[in-house]
Amino acid sequence: MTYNDIIAEIKSNLTGNADKDKAYLIKQFKMHNLKEIHLELGRLLWDLMSDEEQKEYKKAVIQDIPVDEFIKSVYSYLNYGDFETALKELEDYMEILPFKFMEDSQFDYFYFNNPLEEELFRKYFKTPKEMKVIPFGDEYPRVFYLYGVVLMNLSEFDRAESALKKALSYNPVSGEILSTLSALYDGNYDLNNLKKTAVEILKFSYDPREIAKAYRDLGYCYYENKKCNISKALYEQSLNYENHPRAQIELQLINSYLHIDETDIKKVLNDENIPANINDDILEISMFLALDFEKKNLLNQSLYFYGVLYNLTHDEEVLTKINDLKHRL
């Protein structure tokens, strides 16, 4: 029998009695091994369930899914622009599976993507309670981040900001989360928060694209406040990290009517208390981690942090070290 014949026969045997039909469909699961048939049986069984049974079934399914697998499934919806389905999945997940690392009287919980972020956090933040680092792989805080991203794409900006700030509370040095917040503020023409967030990105980010975007955002803020000489310096500074078309276009516009000599970028930024260089702490911690992992013969981890250093500095000695380590792998 073909797939269509089997499904047609199964449907013809349904009686309309929910209890009998559920028992019959469960029996069919044991009689057929084909995945496509199991999927259709699942759909038929779902339609026969009461609201309470559906909720319990979803709870059982979600509890069996590792959080990293759930996050991958949400990204698949985002990649196809299916934000409504992504939102439903996220809200079901947060409702059915209580968050594992909520605040309590003893611990403050944090999640970091790598040791660099953890060391930056320890240097710049103090916690009133005992600090507890969520194990790598238990990416529950990322659920809040994705929730914020989905809400942003659905123009639910207040709820998106709340979700992103919740995600940020678990990792205040995350350039990714800060950059997403800056995109939200940019879209809402919230120049005050856009400027504050850009400065935080320059303090903590080790991604050249995030750093370049932060300088462009600051350039935009100063341009809107009629401070074109500062705006020009910021757009020029952004080009040191990413040759982005927006920076080129804005500089052409400013230069078309602002006739000034070559800008002393560092002086202009220092006068505005805006970092003109990569945070030294990021460079020092990255170098320490790269050397420490190399000493322990953990070469992939060492390469990662040498890569961070090279992307930020383009130091030829670091590039030589990277090439040497690659030969040793």
ABEGO torsion letter per residue (X at the ends): XBAAAAAAAAAAABAGBAAAAAAAAAAAAAABABAAAAAAAAAAAAAABBAAAAAAAAAAAAAABBAAAAAAAAAAAAAAGBAAAAAAAAAAAAAABBBABBBBAABBBBBBABAAAAAAAAAABBBABBBBBBBBGBAAAAAAAAAAAAAAAAGBAAAAAAAAAAAAAABAABAAAAAAAAAAAAAAGBAAAAAAAAAAAAAABABAAAAAAAAAAAAAAAAAAGBAAAAAAAAAAAAAABBBAAAAAAAAAAAAABBBBBBBAAAAAAAAGBBABBBAAAAAAAAAAAAAAAAAGBAAAAAAAAAAAAAAAGBAAAAAAAAAAAAAX
